[in-house]
Amino acid sequence: MSNKKLVIAYSGGLDTSYCAVSLSKEYDVHAVSVNTGGFTTEEIKHIESNAYKMGVSTYKNIDAVATFYNKVVKYLIFGNVLKNSTYPLSVSAERIIQAIEIIEYAKSIDAEYIAHGSTGAGNDQVRFDMIFQTLAPNIKIITPIRDQKLTREEEIEYLKSEGVDMSWEKSKYSVNKGLWGTSVGGVETLKSEKPLPGEAYPSPLEKEGEEKVTLTFKNGEFVALNGQENTPEVNIENLNTIASAYAIGRDIHVGDTIVGTKGRVGFEAAAALITIKAHHLLEKHTLTKWQLQHKEYLSSFYGMHLHEGQYLDPVMRDTEAFLQSSQKMVSGNVVVTLKPYHFSLDGIVSDHDLMSSAFSTYGEENKAWTADDAKGFIKIIGNQNKIYQQVNSKL
């Protein structure tokens, strides 16, 4: 066996299987996959079994669901992050944590090489390479699919020639499931005009009518569902189970890739969208207008940098500190009504609800200022406009 130790980011799909088989001829290959949600115990066992069929020396699955929540998802909730006002960054957020966990594992076993199955056309190559280069600059990165510009047919033929004759038929729709949502790709997403059909989404409509759920937040974190306390990541999983039965959270994201092209991807993210919208509603009641304004653009930058693979830049820690600080008063209950294909936000109950102030009732009455106070305030606040009009009306 070769003494050149290599760690491969192994998903069990065609690309990483090709990498495992071909690289095992020259390297001592150690396969690792990272569970950021969506994997069952049986699925992990199946991936492990296949990995050994590809000739790897060892296989390891890293459970990173809690890590994924604490390092990334928590801040996406704090920031109400939806890329292009649509997409909760389901896959791009996962890839960051997967890359970090894989490179840390590679360092722990003193691997000299690390490999992944990304092509040269997408975002993941950037995310993986940037994380690997930053955290372990001395470990050499190997990417056979990208370097050799391989087609699926070429990969399948090679595996067959090596005695690996498995079912590699490409399914009609590619699905990537995780804690923060499921991405769905298909022929319809390769062009601009067609929607994904209902059967493309993995969660079919199973329930009719309406159902109310209560999300409890403490300092911005999702700490209980329907009064049942649990860790936020478990609450997210449980909410997704309930809400996905209503086929909630389906959409198509259109965005810019890191390499400069436009792309479309379908997704379903019931728990992510409900949690973000419920959290945002609670913030509208508990934060000042200036907190809300500055959070909005900083959160947008945070989501963009995360998508672009810039997670390790210190500006991300700076932004996280701001987001964390902004959550001190974001505590309370939010009631949400689930319905087939959509949901509505009913309202909130919070000790920090700024609408409960005794100052005034919007549009109705006030107890903190007089009519003359209001007239003077309006006169002064309008000065800037009046000066501008006076000066420029002479020109």
Secondary structure as GFF3:
##gff-version 3
##sequence-region A 1 395
A	DSSP	beta_strand	5	9	.	.	.	ID=ss1
A	DSSP	alpha_helix	14	23	.	.	.	ID=ss2
A	DSSP	beta_strand	28	35	.	.	.	ID=ss3
A	DSSP	alpha_helix	41	53	.	.	.	ID=ss4
A	DSSP	beta_strand	58	63	.	.	.	ID=ss5
A	DSSP	alpha_helix	65	68	.	.	.	ID=ss6
A	DSSP	pi_helix	69	73	.	.	.	ID=ss7
A	DSSP	alpha_helix	74	78	.	.	.	ID=ss8
A	DSSP	alpha_helix	90	108	.	.	.	ID=ss9
A	DSSP	beta_strand	113	115	.	.	.	ID=ss10
A	DSSP	alpha_helix	124	135	.	.	.	ID=ss11
A	DSSP	beta_strand	140	142	.	.	.	ID=ss12
A	DSSP	alpha_helix	144	148	.	.	.	ID=ss13
A	DSSP	alpha_helix	152	161	.	.	.	ID=ss14
A	DSSP	beta_strand	174	178	.	.	.	ID=ss15
A	DSSP	beta_strand	181	185	.	.	.	ID=ss16
A	DSSP	three_ten_helix	187	190	.	.	.	ID=ss17
A	DSSP	three_ten_helix	198	200	.	.	.	ID=ss18
A	DSSP	beta_strand	211	218	.	.	.	ID=ss19
A	DSSP	beta_strand	221	225	.	.	.	ID=ss20
A	DSSP	beta_strand	228	229	.	.	.	ID=ss21
A	DSSP	alpha_helix	232	244	.	.	.	ID=ss22
A	DSSP	beta_strand	250	256	.	.	.	ID=ss23
A	DSSP	beta_strand	262	268	.	.	.	ID=ss24
A	DSSP	alpha_helix	270	286	.	.	.	ID=ss25
A	DSSP	alpha_helix	289	307	.	.	.	ID=ss26
A	DSSP	alpha_helix	314	325	.	.	.	ID=ss27
A	DSSP	beta_strand	332	339	.	.	.	ID=ss28
A	DSSP	beta_strand	342	349	.	.	.	ID=ss29
A	DSSP	three_ten_helix	354	356	.	.	.	ID=ss30
A	DSSP	beta_strand	360	361	.	.	.	ID=ss31
A	DSSP	beta_strand	365	366	.	.	.	ID=ss32
A	DSSP	alpha_helix	371	381	.	.	.	ID=ss33
A	DSSP	alpha_helix	383	392	.	.	.	ID=ss34
###
